[in-house]
């Protein structure tokens, strides 16, 4: 698989990385045997960017990667994130929040290192900006981890261009991770240009629209029990029906190439530039192999123009997140 620079870090990574969130039950039941096989198959096929977070399965995801790939640790660039936390509300309910305090970041890093069974994290992201903690303080703590040899490079997830600039002034930022796909193009306005100005890699998560752009979610009955998309606005009733209308040009272009819609959607993301490194979530070997084949799909200027016209910024019906989660994104 083609390699590309990970920002200005000196690290070289595969053009497509592996997002591991789905291996911990977020998109239906987890299957550790298949997940482990998928991790090994990814490395065998040349994928060397593995992306996780301490919040995925409350540590389950990091532990899965640690015990599965411990013997192959030199073969891949390991990225993990911290910042999401769960708290108990006064009524006893469990609520999601963020915590970017320096002390919490230092403790979280130590816990991630133990679960991942490694001495160093290659790319350590602040998963979300804590509105109660200046980004300079959070990044300062992460910079201390880098100075101590526990972390190689720093990253940010779902922040604004202004926050990226502030963080980069404290310590070089290697990568910025945000949702980006045919139906989520908002980063093109400010975030992606700022990344390029500063020499920061742009790492799209959900480049397949959380599975929507694969054509697999044709109705609510295709969302399994326990799948977090059941509560996502874009997959709700009228929004889902409206979004399904967007798929026709994608499916037609896929048919003309003898490819799948997923491969065309990923090829479009790859066409954005070598500094755009998508990390589709893949928990099965079949999906892994299908998605990696996108690197061999060459979209013509007419294909790209048709996709751009069919999926302009703001085309998707519904917000990306519920209000409870949306307030933490894009700060």
Helices and strands as residue ranges (DSSP letters): E 3-5, E 12-14, E 18-19, G 21-24, H 32-44, E 49-51, G 56-59, H 60-69, G 70-75, E 77-82, E 84-88, E 94-98, H 102-116, E 121-126, H 135-147, E 151-157, H 161-170, E 173-179, G 186-188, H 191-198, E 201-205, G 212-214, G 220-222, G 228-231, G 233-235, H 237-244, H 247-257, H 261-270, H 285-292, G 293-296, H 301-310, H 323-326
